[in-house]
Each structure stands twice: as C-alpha cells, then as structure tokens.
Amino acid sequence: MEPRPLHQIITDGREAAGLSLARLADAIERTESSVRGYERGTMIPPVSVLMALADVLELDRADLADAAMDATARRAHSASDPL
C-alpha cells in the first residue's frame, strides 16, 4: 500500500480540524496562497512549516517529514527523467 501523499495529509488534517485555508494560513503564519500550494502538491513546505502544520493539525511530525521526503524525492526523480 502506497503512503498517502503529503498534500493529501495536509488537506485531510485541515478538514478534520475544521479550519479554512485562511485560518490555517494564519495559524502557521503563511499566506493562504502557500497553504493552497501545499494542498495541491505544487509546493513542499519547509521543515519549520511542516512542524507548525503538525502542531496545529495535531499530526505526527515523523509522518509529515516522511511524506515530505517522499514528495521531494518524487519531484527530483520526475525532474531528472528525460523527455
């Protein structure tokens, strides 16, 4: 079974916490646009933001870090694939 992608963990966590994009952005001191990027998978949050997300959304820090490393590895792999 594949692990859940980082963007899905963040989205599910926000929805479970009953937070809007704007409220989550305020809580982690980021813009709403950044949070939208994290949830779409177009941006990978830096470690400090991952830790803030874990705290606010009551998620396991290690799970988020693992998902972020996987997302980074996938991005690097897809960037190195020849066309």
C-alpha positions as CSV (number, residue, x, y, z in Angstrom):
1,M,0.0,0.0,0.0
2,E,1.3,3.4,-1.0
3,P,1.7,6.0,1.7
4,R,-0.6,9.0,1.5
5,P,0.9,11.9,-0.4
6,L,1.9,15.0,1.7
7,H,-0.7,17.2,0.1
8,Q,-3.5,14.8,1.0
9,I,-2.3,14.5,4.6
10,I,-2.3,18.3,4.9
11,T,-5.8,18.7,3.3
12,D,-7.3,15.9,5.3
13,G,-5.8,17.3,8.5
14,R,-7.1,20.8,7.8
15,E,-10.6,19.5,7.1
16,A,-10.6,17.2,10.1
17,A,-9.6,20.2,12.3
18,G,-12.5,22.2,10.7
19,L,-10.2,25.0,9.5
20,S,-10.5,27.1,6.4
21,L,-7.4,27.7,4.3
22,A,-7.3,31.3,5.7
23,R,-7.4,30.2,9.3
24,L,-4.7,27.5,8.8
25,A,-2.6,30.1,7.0
26,D,-2.9,32.5,9.9
27,A,-2.1,29.7,12.4
28,I,1.1,28.8,10.6
29,E,2.0,32.3,9.7
30,R,1.9,31.7,5.9
31,T,-0.2,33.1,3.1
32,E,-3.4,31.4,2.0
33,S,-1.7,31.0,-1.4
34,S,1.1,29.0,0.2
35,V,-1.3,26.7,2.0
36,R,-3.2,26.2,-1.2
37,G,0.1,25.2,-2.9
38,Y,0.8,22.7,-0.1
39,E,-2.6,21.2,-0.5
40,R,-2.4,21.0,-4.3
41,G,1.0,19.5,-4.1
42,T,2.7,22.2,-6.1
43,M,4.7,23.4,-3.2
44,I,6.5,21.4,-0.5
45,P,6.6,23.2,2.8
46,P,9.9,23.9,4.5
47,V,10.7,21.9,7.7
48,S,9.6,24.7,10.0
49,V,6.2,24.9,8.3
50,L,5.9,21.1,8.5
51,M,6.4,21.3,12.2
52,A,3.9,24.1,12.5
53,L,1.3,22.1,10.5
54,A,1.9,19.1,12.7
55,D,1.3,21.1,15.8
56,V,-1.8,23.0,14.5
57,L,-3.4,20.0,12.9
58,E,-2.3,17.5,15.6
59,L,-0.5,15.3,13.1
60,D,2.5,13.1,13.7
61,R,5.7,15.1,12.9
62,A,7.5,12.0,11.7
63,D,4.7,11.1,9.3
64,L,4.7,14.6,7.8
65,A,8.5,14.6,7.5
66,D,8.4,11.2,5.8
67,A,5.7,12.3,3.4
68,A,7.7,15.5,2.6
69,M,10.9,13.5,1.9
70,D,8.9,11.2,-0.4
71,A,7.4,14.2,-2.2
72,T,10.8,15.8,-2.6
73,A,12.3,12.5,-4.0
74,R,9.4,12.1,-6.4
75,R,9.9,15.7,-7.6
76,A,13.6,15.2,-8.1
77,H,13.1,11.9,-9.9
78,S,10.5,13.4,-12.3
79,A,12.7,16.4,-13.0
80,S,15.6,14.1,-14.0
81,D,13.6,11.9,-16.3
82,P,14.4,12.6,-20.0
83,L,11.5,13.5,-22.3
